[in-house]
């Protein structure tokens, strides 16, 4: 004999919808429901203003005075917990553009010793080695670029380094930040609480 299927939303004869729900919860015992809650993000940042040069010592200030520069710039950023995060780096003078030799300046970025890519290039190339020490850039010579990377952070200090392209390039790392990617948290609610609420509602109506 084929089972009788009630239309959606139709109550059983003589039984209210409220009674149906109460009876269902009673038969099934504890019914679990999930609620997704967005966790808040945390971030740490640093101002560096460190000049890079490879080979070392070739960078100049706007007046043409030597300001040195190192082949590898290294720093640390803190993470509250392990998990996915976004690393952001603001740099000056990462040359690019159609006229740049060898496809431009390729400054490699490492996160906890693992290569994660290269700094974003500016859209033009300058033949000089001048930089603007500290915040900002030199119009027509350098520009600021922001590079973003998806990483898996470790709890505590994470080590970031930038290796300046060895084909006679200079840059300056100005700021960096590490921001955790919020993961949804799941809360479990008991269906017995709903059953109790229904019972209390019936008593109040009575």
C-alpha positions in Angstrom: 0.0 0.0 0.0 1.5 3.4 -1.0 2.1 5.8 1.9 -0.2 8.8 2.2 1.8 12.0 1.7 0.3 15.2 3.2 0.6 18.5 1.3 3.3 20.8 2.5 2.2 22.6 5.6 -0.9 20.5 6.2 -1.4 19.4 9.8 -2.6 15.9 10.8 -6.3 15.7 11.5 -7.1 16.8 15.0 -3.4 17.7 15.8 -2.1 21.2 15.9 1.2 22.2 14.3 2.6 23.0 17.8 1.7 19.5 19.0 3.4 18.0 15.9 6.6 19.8 16.6 6.5 18.9 20.3 5.9 15.2 19.6 8.7 15.2 17.0 11.2 16.6 19.5 10.1 14.1 22.1 10.5 11.1 19.8 13.9 12.3 18.5 15.3 13.2 21.8 17.9 16.0 21.5 17.9 17.7 18.1 21.0 19.7 17.3 20.9 22.9 15.3 23.9 24.9 14.0 24.4 28.6 14.0 27.3 30.1 12.2 28.9 33.2 13.8 31.7 35.2 12.1 34.8 35.5 14.2 36.6 38.9 14.3 39.9 39.4 12.5 43.2 40.4 14.2 46.1 42.2 12.6 49.6 43.3 13.4 51.6 45.9 11.4 55.0 47.5 11.3 56.7 50.5 9.7 60.1 49.6 8.3 61.4 52.2 5.8 64.4 49.8 5.1 66.3 50.3 1.9 67.2 47.3 -0.2 70.0 47.0 -2.8 71.5 44.1 -4.6 74.5 44.3 -4.9 74.5 46.0 -1.5 75.1 49.7 -1.1 73.9 51.2 -4.4 70.8 53.2 -3.3 70.8 57.0 -3.5 68.7 59.6 -1.9 66.9 62.3 -4.0 70.1 64.5 -3.9 72.3 61.6 -5.1 73.9 60.8 -1.8 74.5 57.2 -1.1 72.1 55.6 1.5 73.4 52.1 1.2 70.9 49.3 1.0 71.0 45.6 1.8 70.2 42.5 -0.4 67.7 40.9 2.0 65.3 42.7 4.2 63.9 40.7 7.1 61.3 41.4 9.8 58.7 39.6 12.0 54.9 40.0 12.5 52.8 38.5 15.3 49.8 36.3 14.8 47.4 35.5 17.7 46.7 32.0 16.4 47.6 29.6 13.5 45.5 29.7 10.4 44.9 31.6 7.1 46.0 35.2 7.0 46.8 38.0 4.5 50.2 39.5 4.3 50.4 43.1 2.8 53.6 44.9 1.9 54.0 48.5 0.7 57.2 49.0 -1.2 58.8 51.9 -3.1 60.8 51.6 -6.4 60.0 48.1 -7.6 60.7 48.8 -11.3 58.5 47.4 -14.1 56.9 48.5 -17.3 57.5 47.5 -20.9 61.0 49.2 -21.1 62.3 47.5 -18.0 65.2 45.0 -18.7 64.6 41.3 -18.0 60.9 41.9 -17.3 61.6 44.4 -14.5 62.6 44.0 -10.9 61.8 40.6 -9.4 62.0 40.9 -5.6 61.1 37.6 -4.0 59.1 37.3 -0.8 59.5 34.6 1.8 57.1 33.7 4.7 58.6 31.6 7.4 61.3 30.5 4.9 58.9 29.6 2.1 58.7 31.5 -1.1 55.2 33.0 -1.6 55.8 35.2 -4.7 57.2 38.6 -5.8 56.5 42.2 -4.9 54.1 44.0 -7.2 56.0 46.2 -9.8 55.3 49.8 -10.5 54.3 50.4 -14.1 57.4 52.3 -15.3 61.2 52.0 -15.2 63.8 54.4 -14.1 67.5 54.1 -14.9 68.7 55.8 -11.7 69.0 54.4 -8.2 67.4 57.3 -6.3 64.7 56.6 -3.6 62.7 58.7 -1.2 63.9 57.6 2.3 61.0 57.1 4.6 57.4 57.5 3.5 56.5 58.4 0.0 58.1 58.2 -3.5 59.9 60.3 -6.1 57.6 61.5 -8.9 58.7 60.0 -12.2 61.4 57.9 -10.6 59.7 55.6 -8.1 56.1 54.7 -7.0 54.5 52.9 -4.1 53.0 49.5 -4.7 51.0 47.2 -2.4 51.5 43.5 -2.6 49.1 41.0 -1.0 49.7 37.4 -0.2 47.6 34.6 1.2 49.6 32.8 3.9 49.2 30.3 6.7 50.3 32.0 9.9 51.9 30.4 12.9 50.9 31.5 16.4 53.4 34.0 17.7 56.1 35.6 15.5 56.2 35.0 11.8 59.3 35.8 9.8 59.0 37.7 6.5 61.9 38.5 4.2 62.3 40.2 0.8 65.3 39.3 -1.4 66.1 42.2 -3.8 66.6 41.1 -7.4 70.3 40.6 -7.9 70.4 42.2 -11.3 71.4 45.6 -9.8 68.1 46.8 -8.4 67.1 48.9 -5.4 63.9 49.3 -3.4 62.5 50.4 0.0 60.1 48.3 2.1 57.9 50.9 3.9 55.2 49.1 5.8 53.8 45.6 6.3 50.8 44.0 8.0 49.6 40.5 8.8 45.8 40.1 9.1 44.1 36.9 10.1 41.2 35.6 7.9 38.1 35.1 10.1 36.8 31.6 10.1 33.1 30.9 11.0 32.5 29.5 14.4 29.7 27.0 14.9 27.4 27.0 17.9 25.3 23.9 18.8 21.8 24.5 20.1 19.7 21.8 21.7 16.2 21.1 20.4 15.2 20.3 24.0 15.3 24.0 24.7 12.9 24.7 21.9 10.6 22.0 23.3 10.7 23.6 26.7 9.9 27.0 25.2 6.8 25.5 23.4 5.6 23.9 26.7 6.0 27.2 28.5 4.1 29.0 25.8 1.2 26.5 26.1 1.1 27.1 29.9 1.0 30.8 29.4 -1.9 30.5 27.0 -3.8 28.4 29.4 
